[in-house]
């Protein structure tokens, strides 16, 4: 896949973990396939991945477990 910003390098397919919000509640989806441009850092979400995200946000997929994490807000640092 080519970068939408016109970079010369081909985009790299990566498995990523992303945080989304559903009804103001955070949800984490891991192992998402996302394309990343090694040149400019642009991320592109392929249609298949977008569908998975949509299904999760529409509660069509059951969660595999709970994820808790400490939050660090670094804007004041
Ligand atoms: Zn790029």
PDB file of the backbone (N, CA, C, O) and the ligand in Angstrom, with CONECT records:
HET     ZN  A 101       1
ATOM      1  N   UNK A   1       0.841  -1.201   0.000  1.00  0.00           N
ATOM      2  CA  UNK A   1       0.000   0.000   0.000  1.00  0.00           C
ATOM      3  C   UNK A   1       0.878   1.253   0.000  1.00  0.00           C
ATOM      4  O   UNK A   1       1.922   1.299   0.651  1.00  0.00           O
ATOM      5  N   UNK A   2       0.431   2.266  -0.744  1.00  0.00           N
ATOM      6  CA  UNK A   2       1.202   3.498  -0.829  1.00  0.00           C
ATOM      7  C   UNK A   2       0.689   4.533   0.163  1.00  0.00           C
ATOM      8  O   UNK A   2      -0.506   4.612   0.450  1.00  0.00           O
ATOM      9  N   UNK A   3       1.613   5.314   0.672  1.00  0.00           N
ATOM     10  CA  UNK A   3       1.262   6.364   1.630  1.00  0.00           C
ATOM     11  C   UNK A   3       0.405   7.438   0.951  1.00  0.00           C
ATOM     12  O   UNK A   3       0.724   7.877  -0.153  1.00  0.00           O
ATOM     13  N   UNK A   4      -0.678   7.862   1.606  1.00  0.00           N
ATOM     14  CA  UNK A   4      -1.522   8.912   1.002  1.00  0.00           C
ATOM     15  C   UNK A   4      -0.812  10.255   0.888  1.00  0.00           C
ATOM     16  O   UNK A   4      -1.274  11.147   0.177  1.00  0.00           O
ATOM     17  N   UNK A   5       0.310  10.401   1.587  1.00  0.00           N
ATOM     18  CA  UNK A   5       1.050  11.657   1.499  1.00  0.00           C
ATOM     19  C   UNK A   5       2.073  11.646   0.369  1.00  0.00           C
ATOM     20  O   UNK A   5       2.855  12.582   0.206  1.00  0.00           O
ATOM     21  N   UNK A   6       2.048  10.569  -0.403  1.00  0.00           N
ATOM     22  CA  UNK A   6       2.935  10.510  -1.560  1.00  0.00           C
ATOM     23  C   UNK A   6       4.375  10.138  -1.254  1.00  0.00           C
ATOM     24  O   UNK A   6       5.268  10.436  -2.046  1.00  0.00           O
ATOM     25  N   UNK A   7       4.618   9.494  -0.121  1.00  0.00           N
ATOM     26  CA  UNK A   7       5.977   9.070   0.214  1.00  0.00           C
ATOM     27  C   UNK A   7       6.399   7.925  -0.707  1.00  0.00           C
ATOM     28  O   UNK A   7       5.567   7.232  -1.292  1.00  0.00           O
ATOM     29  N   UNK A   8       7.688   7.754  -0.814  1.00  0.00           N
ATOM     30  CA  UNK A   8       8.176   6.735  -1.744  1.00  0.00           C
ATOM     31  C   UNK A   8       8.212   5.337  -1.144  1.00  0.00           C
ATOM     32  O   UNK A   8       8.073   4.345  -1.861  1.00  0.00           O
ATOM     33  N   UNK A   9       8.396   5.258   0.157  1.00  0.00           N
ATOM     34  CA  UNK A   9       8.458   3.941   0.792  1.00  0.00           C
ATOM     35  C   UNK A   9       7.075   3.319   0.874  1.00  0.00           C
ATOM     36  O   UNK A   9       6.071   4.012   1.045  1.00  0.00           O
ATOM     37  N   UNK A  10       7.042   1.998   0.748  1.00  0.00           N
ATOM     38  CA  UNK A  10       5.765   1.304   0.910  1.00  0.00           C
ATOM     39  C   UNK A  10       5.390   1.296   2.380  1.00  0.00           C
ATOM     40  O   UNK A  10       6.258   1.269   3.252  1.00  0.00           O
ATOM     41  N   UNK A  11       4.114   1.320   2.647  1.00  0.00           N
ATOM     42  CA  UNK A  11       3.669   1.324   4.035  1.00  0.00           C
ATOM     43  C   UNK A  11       3.867  -0.055   4.649  1.00  0.00           C
ATOM     44  O   UNK A  11       3.768  -1.084   3.981  1.00  0.00           O
ATOM     45  N   UNK A  12       4.149  -0.036   5.938  1.00  0.00           N
ATOM     46  CA  UNK A  12       4.425  -1.274   6.644  1.00  0.00           C
ATOM     47  C   UNK A  12       3.176  -1.729   7.389  1.00  0.00           C
ATOM     48  O   UNK A  12       2.492  -0.926   8.024  1.00  0.00           O
ATOM     49  N   UNK A  13       2.887  -3.022   7.305  1.00  0.00           N
ATOM     50  CA  UNK A  13       1.725  -3.553   8.011  1.00  0.00           C
ATOM     51  C   UNK A  13       2.134  -3.855   9.442  1.00  0.00           C
ATOM     52  O   UNK A  13       3.103  -4.576   9.681  1.00  0.00           O
ATOM     53  N   UNK A  14       1.399  -3.307  10.383  1.00  0.00           N
ATOM     54  CA  UNK A  14       1.732  -3.543  11.793  1.00  0.00           C
ATOM     55  C   UNK A  14       0.512  -3.966  12.577  1.00  0.00           C
ATOM     56  O   UNK A  14      -0.621  -3.619  12.243  1.00  0.00           O
ATOM     57  N   UNK A  15       0.769  -4.725  13.628  1.00  0.00           N
ATOM     58  CA  UNK A  15      -0.297  -5.088  14.563  1.00  0.00           C
ATOM     59  C   UNK A  15      -0.225  -4.092  15.706  1.00  0.00           C
ATOM     60  O   UNK A  15       0.814  -3.937  16.349  1.00  0.00           O
ATOM     61  N   UNK A  16      -1.331  -3.425  15.947  1.00  0.00           N
ATOM     62  CA  UNK A  16      -1.317  -2.376  16.961  1.00  0.00           C
ATOM     63  C   UNK A  16      -2.471  -2.480  17.928  1.00  0.00           C
ATOM     64  O   UNK A  16      -3.490  -3.128  17.689  1.00  0.00           O
ATOM     65  N   UNK A  17      -2.247  -1.799  19.037  1.00  0.00           N
ATOM     66  CA  UNK A  17      -3.254  -1.726  20.071  1.00  0.00           C
ATOM     67  C   UNK A  17      -3.781  -0.294  20.040  1.00  0.00           C
ATOM     68  O   UNK A  17      -3.000   0.658  20.032  1.00  0.00           O
ATOM     69  N   UNK A  18      -5.094  -0.141  20.023  1.00  0.00           N
ATOM     70  CA  UNK A  18      -5.645   1.213  19.948  1.00  0.00           C
ATOM     71  C   UNK A  18      -6.746   1.410  20.979  1.00  0.00           C
ATOM     72  O   UNK A  18      -7.476   0.487  21.340  1.00  0.00           O
ATOM     73  N   UNK A  19      -6.830   2.636  21.428  1.00  0.00           N
ATOM     74  CA  UNK A  19      -7.854   2.994  22.401  1.00  0.00           C
ATOM     75  C   UNK A  19      -8.979   3.745  21.698  1.00  0.00           C
ATOM     76  O   UNK A  19      -8.740   4.679  20.934  1.00  0.00           O
ATOM     77  N   UNK A  20     -10.190   3.324  21.968  1.00  0.00           N
ATOM     78  CA  UNK A  20     -11.360   3.988  21.403  1.00  0.00           C
ATOM     79  C   UNK A  20     -12.319   4.305  22.539  1.00  0.00           C
ATOM     80  O   UNK A  20     -12.132   3.853  23.668  1.00  0.00           O
ATOM     81  N   UNK A  21     -13.337   5.077  22.233  1.00  0.00           N
ATOM     82  CA  UNK A  21     -14.343   5.370  23.239  1.00  0.00           C
ATOM     83  C   UNK A  21     -15.712   4.935  22.745  1.00  0.00           C
ATOM     84  O   UNK A  21     -16.103   5.213  21.611  1.00  0.00           O
ATOM     85  N   UNK A  22     -16.420   4.255  23.608  1.00  0.00           N
ATOM     86  CA  UNK A  22     -17.775   3.798  23.304  1.00  0.00           C
ATOM     87  C   UNK A  22     -18.654   4.230  24.464  1.00  0.00           C
ATOM     88  O   UNK A  22     -18.423   3.819  25.601  1.00  0.00           O
ATOM     89  N   UNK A  23     -19.653   5.048  24.194  1.00  0.00           N
ATOM     90  CA  UNK A  23     -20.507   5.611  25.250  1.00  0.00           C
ATOM     91  C   UNK A  23     -19.680   6.202  26.383  1.00  0.00           C
ATOM     92  O   UNK A  23     -19.970   5.979  27.559  1.00  0.00           O
ATOM     93  N   UNK A  24     -18.663   6.944  26.025  1.00  0.00           N
ATOM     94  CA  UNK A  24     -17.752   7.587  26.982  1.00  0.00           C
ATOM     95  C   UNK A  24     -16.918   6.614  27.801  1.00  0.00           C
ATOM     96  O   UNK A  24     -16.242   7.025  28.745  1.00  0.00           O
ATOM     97  N   UNK A  25     -16.955   5.339  27.457  1.00  0.00           N
ATOM     98  CA  UNK A  25     -16.129   4.355  28.149  1.00  0.00           C
ATOM     99  C   UNK A  25     -14.981   3.973  27.217  1.00  0.00           C
ATOM    100  O   UNK A  25     -15.186   3.720  26.030  1.00  0.00           O
ATOM    101  N   UNK A  26     -13.770   3.936  27.775  1.00  0.00           N
ATOM    102  CA  UNK A  26     -12.660   3.548  26.904  1.00  0.00           C
ATOM    103  C   UNK A  26     -12.665   2.052  26.598  1.00  0.00           C
ATOM    104  O   UNK A  26     -12.938   1.233  27.475  1.00  0.00           O
ATOM    105  N   UNK A  27     -12.371   1.713  25.381  1.00  0.00           N
ATOM    106  CA  UNK A  27     -12.196   0.307  25.014  1.00  0.00           C
ATOM    107  C   UNK A  27     -10.876   0.179  24.270  1.00  0.00           C
ATOM    108  O   UNK A  27     -10.493   1.045  23.483  1.00  0.00           O
ATOM    109  N   UNK A  28     -10.199  -0.917  24.539  1.00  0.00           N
ATOM    110  CA  UNK A  28      -8.920  -1.171  23.887  1.00  0.00           C
ATOM    111  C   UNK A  28      -9.096  -2.318  22.912  1.00  0.00           C
ATOM    112  O   UNK A  28      -9.647  -3.362  23.261  1.00  0.00           O
ATOM    113  N   UNK A  29      -8.638  -2.126  21.718  1.00  0.00           N
ATOM    114  CA  UNK A  29      -8.644  -3.215  20.749  1.00  0.00           C
ATOM    115  C   UNK A  29      -7.189  -3.495  20.411  1.00  0.00           C
ATOM    116  O   UNK A  29      -6.457  -2.610  19.967  1.00  0.00           O
ATOM    117  N   UNK A  30      -6.783  -4.739  20.630  1.00  0.00           N
ATOM    118  CA  UNK A  30      -5.387  -5.069  20.330  1.00  0.00           C
ATOM    119  C   UNK A  30      -5.301  -5.901  19.062  1.00  0.00           C
ATOM    120  O   UNK A  30      -6.304  -6.423  18.576  1.00  0.00           O
ATOM    121  N   UNK A  31      -4.113  -6.015  18.544  1.00  0.00           N
ATOM    122  CA  UNK A  31      -3.834  -6.797  17.333  1.00  0.00           C
ATOM    123  C   UNK A  31      -4.563  -6.263  16.107  1.00  0.00           C
ATOM    124  O   UNK A  31      -4.905  -7.024  15.202  1.00  0.00           O
ATOM    125  N   UNK A  32      -4.797  -4.973  16.077  1.00  0.00           N
ATOM    126  CA  UNK A  32      -5.412  -4.379  14.890  1.00  0.00           C
ATOM    127  C   UNK A  32      -4.359  -4.264  13.793  1.00  0.00           C
ATOM    128  O   UNK A  32      -3.222  -3.865  14.043  1.00  0.00           O
ATOM    129  N   UNK A  33      -4.753  -4.615  12.591  1.00  0.00           N
ATOM    130  CA  UNK A  33      -3.828  -4.468  11.471  1.00  0.00           C
ATOM    131  C   UNK A  33      -3.926  -3.047  10.936  1.00  0.00           C
ATOM    132  O   UNK A  33      -4.981  -2.613  10.473  1.00  0.00           O
ATOM    133  N   UNK A  34      -2.823  -2.339  11.008  1.00  0.00           N
ATOM    134  CA  UNK A  34      -2.797  -0.947  10.568  1.00  0.00           C
ATOM    135  C   UNK A  34      -1.547  -0.736   9.725  1.00  0.00           C
ATOM    136  O   UNK A  34      -0.487  -1.291  10.014  1.00  0.00           O
ATOM    137  N   UNK A  35      -1.685   0.071   8.683  1.00  0.00           N
ATOM    138  CA  UNK A  35      -0.528   0.374   7.846  1.00  0.00           C
ATOM    139  C   UNK A  35       0.124   1.656   8.329  1.00  0.00           C
ATOM    140  O   UNK A  35      -0.551   2.652   8.590  1.00  0.00           O
ATOM    141  N   UNK A  36       1.426   1.620   8.441  1.00  0.00           N
ATOM    142  CA  UNK A  36       2.163   2.786   8.912  1.00  0.00           C
ATOM    143  C   UNK A  36       3.229   3.156   7.889  1.00  0.00           C
ATOM    144  O   UNK A  36       3.951   2.299   7.380  1.00  0.00           O
ATOM    145  N   UNK A  37       3.311   4.441   7.602  1.00  0.00           N
ATOM    146  CA  UNK A  37       4.344   4.918   6.684  1.00  0.00           C
ATOM    147  C   UNK A  37       5.625   5.121   7.475  1.00  0.00           C
ATOM    148  O   UNK A  37       5.641   5.836   8.477  1.00  0.00           O
ATOM    149  N   UNK A  38       6.704   4.483   7.017  1.00  0.00           N
ATOM    150  CA  UNK A  38       7.963   4.595   7.746  1.00  0.00           C
ATOM    151  C   UNK A  38       8.618   5.946   7.502  1.00  0.00           C
ATOM    152  O   UNK A  38       9.537   6.346   8.217  1.00  0.00           O
ATOM    153  N   UNK A  39       8.139   6.628   6.499  1.00  0.00           N
ATOM    154  CA  UNK A  39       8.742   7.913   6.154  1.00  0.00           C
ATOM    155  C   UNK A  39       8.124   9.074   6.941  1.00  0.00           C
ATOM    156  O   UNK A  39       8.847   9.890   7.513  1.00  0.00           O
ATOM    157  N   UNK A  40       6.794   9.147   6.971  1.00  0.00           N
ATOM    158  CA  UNK A  40       6.161  10.297   7.630  1.00  0.00           C
ATOM    159  C   UNK A  40       5.327   9.913   8.854  1.00  0.00           C
ATOM    160  O   UNK A  40       4.834  10.787   9.567  1.00  0.00           O
ATOM    161  N   UNK A  41       5.168   8.620   9.097  1.00  0.00           N
ATOM    162  CA  UNK A  41       4.428   8.196  10.279  1.00  0.00           C
ATOM    163  C   UNK A  41       2.922   8.135  10.097  1.00  0.00           C
ATOM    164  O   UNK A  41       2.197   7.813  11.038  1.00  0.00           O
ATOM    165  N   UNK A  42       2.453   8.435   8.919  1.00  0.00           N
ATOM    166  CA  UNK A  42       1.020   8.384   8.637  1.00  0.00           C
ATOM    167  C   UNK A  42       0.477   6.972   8.873  1.00  0.00           C
ATOM    168  O   UNK A  42       1.079   5.982   8.457  1.00  0.00           O
ATOM    169  N   UNK A  43      -0.668   6.903   9.547  1.00  0.00           N
ATOM    170  CA  UNK A  43      -1.308   5.612   9.765  1.00  0.00           C
ATOM    171  C   UNK A  43      -2.544   5.511   8.888  1.00  0.00           C
ATOM    172  O   UNK A  43      -3.315   6.462   8.761  1.00  0.00           O
ATOM    173  N   UNK A  44      -2.716   4.356   8.295  1.00  0.00           N
ATOM    174  CA  UNK A  44      -3.903   4.127   7.480  1.00  0.00           C
ATOM    175  C   UNK A  44      -4.585   2.871   7.997  1.00  0.00           C
ATOM    176  O   UNK A  44      -3.959   1.821   8.149  1.00  0.00           O
ATOM    177  N   UNK A  45      -5.870   2.998   8.261  1.00  0.00           N
ATOM    178  CA  UNK A  45      -6.646   1.865   8.750  1.00  0.00           C
ATOM    179  C   UNK A  45      -7.333   1.197   7.572  1.00  0.00           C
ATOM    180  O   UNK A  45      -8.209   1.796   6.949  1.00  0.00           O
ATOM    181  N   UNK A  46      -6.949  -0.039   7.256  1.00  0.00           N
ATOM    182  CA  UNK A  46      -7.600  -0.724   6.137  1.00  0.00           C
ATOM    183  C   UNK A  46      -9.069  -1.024   6.443  1.00  0.00           C
ATOM    184  O   UNK A  46      -9.473  -1.099   7.604  1.00  0.00           O
ATOM    185  N   UNK A  47      -9.846  -1.192   5.396  1.00  0.00           N
ATOM    186  CA  UNK A  47     -11.285  -1.402   5.529  1.00  0.00           C
ATOM    187  C   UNK A  47     -11.638  -2.539   6.481  1.00  0.00           C
ATOM    188  O   UNK A  47     -12.560  -2.429   7.289  1.00  0.00           O
ATOM    189  N   UNK A  48     -10.884  -3.639   6.369  1.00  0.00           N
ATOM    190  CA  UNK A  48     -11.144  -4.796   7.214  1.00  0.00           C
ATOM    191  C   UNK A  48     -11.011  -4.419   8.696  1.00  0.00           C
ATOM    192  O   UNK A  48     -11.832  -4.812   9.525  1.00  0.00           O
ATOM    193  N   UNK A  49      -9.982  -3.666   9.004  1.00  0.00           N
ATOM    194  CA  UNK A  49      -9.755  -3.219  10.378  1.00  0.00           C
ATOM    195  C   UNK A  49     -10.837  -2.242  10.811  1.00  0.00           C
ATOM    196  O   UNK A  49     -11.308  -2.290  11.947  1.00  0.00           O
ATOM    197  N   UNK A  50     -11.230  -1.352   9.900  1.00  0.00           N
ATOM    198  CA  UNK A  50     -12.275  -0.370  10.209  1.00  0.00           C
ATOM    199  C   UNK A  50     -13.581  -1.078  10.553  1.00  0.00           C
ATOM    200  O   UNK A  50     -14.330  -0.634  11.424  1.00  0.00           O
ATOM    201  N   UNK A  51     -13.846  -2.185   9.859  1.00  0.00           N
ATOM    202  CA  UNK A  51     -15.069  -2.952  10.140  1.00  0.00           C
ATOM    203  C   UNK A  51     -15.017  -3.572  11.525  1.00  0.00           C
ATOM    204  O   UNK A  51     -16.016  -3.590  12.245  1.00  0.00           O
ATOM    205  N   UNK A  52     -13.851  -4.079  11.894  1.00  0.00           N
ATOM    206  CA  UNK A  52     -13.696  -4.686  13.214  1.00  0.00           C
ATOM    207  C   UNK A  52     -13.937  -3.626  14.287  1.00  0.00           C
ATOM    208  O   UNK A  52     -14.635  -3.871  15.271  1.00  0.00           O
ATOM    209  N   UNK A  53     -13.353  -2.449  14.085  1.00  0.00           N
ATOM    210  CA  UNK A  53     -13.511  -1.359  15.055  1.00  0.00           C
ATOM    211  C   UNK A  53     -14.990  -0.998  15.176  1.00  0.00           C
ATOM    212  O   UNK A  53     -15.511  -0.801  16.273  1.00  0.00           O
ATOM    213  N   UNK A  54     -15.650  -0.916  14.025  1.00  0.00           N
ATOM    214  CA  UNK A  54     -17.078  -0.597  14.004  1.00  0.00           C
ATOM    215  C   UNK A  54     -17.890  -1.639  14.777  1.00  0.00           C
ATOM    216  O   UNK A  54     -18.781  -1.296  15.555  1.00  0.00           O
ATOM    217  N   UNK A  55     -17.573  -2.900  14.552  1.00  0.00           N
ATOM    218  CA  UNK A  55     -18.283  -3.978  15.251  1.00  0.00           C
ATOM    219  C   UNK A  55     -18.076  -3.902  16.760  1.00  0.00           C
ATOM    220  O   UNK A  55     -18.999  -4.123  17.544  1.00  0.00           O
ATOM    221  N   UNK A  56     -16.846  -3.586  17.143  1.00  0.00           N
ATOM    222  CA  UNK A  56     -16.567  -3.462  18.577  1.00  0.00           C
ATOM    223  C   UNK A  56     -17.363  -2.297  19.158  1.00  0.00           C
ATOM    224  O   UNK A  56     -17.991  -2.423  20.209  1.00  0.00           O
ATOM    225  N   UNK A  57     -17.328  -1.168  18.465  1.00  0.00           N
ATOM    226  CA  UNK A  57     -18.016   0.021  18.965  1.00  0.00           C
ATOM    227  C   UNK A  57     -19.531  -0.166  18.966  1.00  0.00           C
ATOM    228  O   UNK A  57     -20.241   0.483  19.735  1.00  0.00           O
ATOM    229  N   UNK A  58     -20.016  -1.044  18.112  1.00  0.00           N
ATOM    230  CA  UNK A  58     -21.453  -1.340  18.094  1.00  0.00           C
ATOM    231  C   UNK A  58     -21.802  -2.539  18.970  1.00  0.00           C
ATOM    232  O   UNK A  58     -22.921  -3.051  18.932  1.00  0.00           O
ATOM    233  N   UNK A  59     -20.829  -2.973  19.755  1.00  0.00           N
ATOM    234  CA  UNK A  59     -20.988  -4.092  20.686  1.00  0.00           C
ATOM    235  C   UNK A  59     -21.408  -5.394  20.016  1.00  0.00           C
ATOM    236  O   UNK A  59     -22.174  -6.177  20.578  1.00  0.00           O
ATOM    237  N   UNK A  60     -20.898  -5.613  18.813  1.00  0.00           N
ATOM    238  CA  UNK A  60     -21.208  -6.852  18.104  1.00  0.00           C
ATOM    239  C   UNK A  60     -20.174  -7.931  18.389  1.00  0.00           C
ATOM    240  O   UNK A  60     -20.353  -9.092  18.023  1.00  0.00           O
ATOM    241  N   UNK A  61     -19.111  -7.538  19.036  1.00  0.00           N
ATOM    242  CA  UNK A  61     -18.056  -8.495  19.373  1.00  0.00           C
ATOM    243  C   UNK A  61     -17.933  -8.526  20.891  1.00  0.00           C
ATOM    244  O   UNK A  61     -17.933  -7.483  21.545  1.00  0.00           O
ATOM    245  N   UNK A  62     -17.831  -9.703  21.432  1.00  0.00           N
ATOM    246  CA  UNK A  62     -17.694  -9.820  22.881  1.00  0.00           C
ATOM    247  C   UNK A  62     -16.261  -9.534  23.316  1.00  0.00           C
ATOM    248  O   UNK A  62     -15.307  -9.937  22.651  1.00  0.00           O
ATOM    249  N   UNK A  63     -16.121  -8.838  24.433  1.00  0.00           N
ATOM    250  CA  UNK A  63     -14.764  -8.555  24.909  1.00  0.00           C
ATOM    251  C   UNK A  63     -14.042  -9.806  25.387  1.00  0.00           C
ATOM    252  O   UNK A  63     -14.672 -10.754  25.854  1.00  0.00           O
ATOM    253  N   UNK A  64     -12.730  -9.803  25.268  1.00  0.00           N
ATOM    254  CA  UNK A  64     -11.933 -10.943  25.718  1.00  0.00           C
ATOM    255  C   UNK A  64     -11.545 -10.799  27.180  1.00  0.00           C
ATOM    256  O   UNK A  64     -11.065 -11.748  27.800  1.00  0.00           O
ATOM    257  N   UNK A  65     -11.750  -9.625  27.722  1.00  0.00           N
ATOM    258  CA  UNK A  65     -11.389  -9.415  29.112  1.00  0.00           C
ATOM    259  C   UNK A  65     -11.382  -7.939  29.436  1.00  0.00           C
ATOM    260  O   UNK A  65     -11.740  -7.096  28.612  1.00  0.00           O
ATOM    261  N   UNK A  66     -10.972  -7.648  30.642  1.00  0.00           N
ATOM    262  CA  UNK A  66     -10.894  -6.253  31.070  1.00  0.00           C
ATOM    263  C   UNK A  66      -9.458  -5.797  31.024  1.00  0.00           C
ATOM    264  O   UNK A  66      -8.529  -6.564  31.278  1.00  0.00           O
ATOM    265  N   UNK A  67      -9.297  -4.534  30.694  1.00  0.00           N
ATOM    266  CA  UNK A  67      -7.962  -3.971  30.649  1.00  0.00           C
ATOM    267  C   UNK A  67      -7.937  -2.765  31.560  1.00  0.00           C
ATOM    268  O   UNK A  67      -8.697  -1.817  31.367  1.00  0.00           O
ATOM    269  N   UNK A  68      -7.077  -2.796  32.540  1.00  0.00           N
ATOM    270  CA  UNK A  68      -6.955  -1.615  33.398  1.00  0.00           C
ATOM    271  C   UNK A  68      -5.527  -1.114  33.329  1.00  0.00           C
ATOM    272  O   UNK A  68      -4.578  -1.892  33.237  1.00  0.00           O
ATOM    273  N   UNK A  69      -5.396   0.171  33.374  1.00  0.00           N
ATOM    274  CA  UNK A  69      -4.073   0.753  33.267  1.00  0.00           C
ATOM    275  C   UNK A  69      -4.019   2.052  34.033  1.00  0.00           C
ATOM    276  O   UNK A  69      -5.043   2.692  34.272  1.00  0.00           O
ATOM    277  N   UNK A  70      -2.827   2.433  34.413  1.00  0.00           N
ATOM    278  CA  UNK A  70      -2.668   3.714  35.071  1.00  0.00           C
ATOM    279  C   UNK A  70      -2.615   4.793  33.998  1.00  0.00           C
ATOM    280  O   UNK A  70      -2.040   4.616  32.924  1.00  0.00           O
ATOM    281  N   UNK A  71      -3.229   5.902  34.329  1.00  0.00           N
ATOM    282  CA  UNK A  71      -3.271   7.003  33.375  1.00  0.00           C
ATOM    283  C   UNK A  71      -2.267   8.075  33.760  1.00  0.00           C
ATOM    284  O   UNK A  71      -2.206   8.494  34.916  1.00  0.00           O
ATOM    285  N   UNK A  72      -1.494   8.509  32.804  1.00  0.00           N
ATOM    286  CA  UNK A  72      -0.555   9.600  33.040  1.00  0.00           C
ATOM    287  C   UNK A  72      -0.915  10.750  32.117  1.00  0.00           C
ATOM    288  O   UNK A  72      -0.857  10.624  30.894  1.00  0.00           O
ATOM    289  N   UNK A  73      -1.282  11.859  32.711  1.00  0.00           N
ATOM    290  CA  UNK A  73      -1.555  13.036  31.903  1.00  0.00           C
ATOM    291  C   UNK A  73      -0.330  13.926  31.954  1.00  0.00           C
ATOM    292  O   UNK A  73       0.010  14.485  32.996  1.00  0.00           O
ATOM    293  N   UNK A  74       0.311  14.046  30.835  1.00  0.00           N
ATOM    294  CA  UNK A  74       1.601  14.717  30.845  1.00  0.00           C
ATOM    295  C   UNK A  74       1.556  16.143  30.295  1.00  0.00           C
ATOM    296  O   UNK A  74       2.592  16.779  30.104  1.00  0.00           O
ATOM    297  N   UNK A  75       0.343  16.635  30.044  1.00  0.00           N
ATOM    298  CA  UNK A  75       0.258  17.969  29.446  1.00  0.00           C
ATOM    299  C   UNK A  75       0.825  19.055  30.364  1.00  0.00           C
ATOM    300  O   UNK A  75       1.254  20.108  29.891  1.00  0.00           O
ATOM    301  N   UNK A  76       0.827  18.799  31.683  1.00  0.00           N
ATOM    302  CA  UNK A  76       1.317  19.815  32.615  1.00  0.00           C
ATOM    303  C   UNK A  76       2.821  19.692  32.867  1.00  0.00           C
ATOM    304  O   UNK A  76       3.413  20.532  33.545  1.00  0.00           O
ATOM    305  N   UNK A  77       3.434  18.643  32.321  1.00  0.00           N
ATOM    306  CA  UNK A  77       4.864  18.454  32.575  1.00  0.00           C
ATOM    307  C   UNK A  77       5.714  19.397  31.718  1.00  0.00           C
ATOM    308  O   UNK A  77       6.941  19.372  31.806  1.00  0.00           O
TER     309      UNK A  77
HETATM  310 ZN    ZN A 101       4.274   8.841   4.257  1.00  0.00          ZN
END
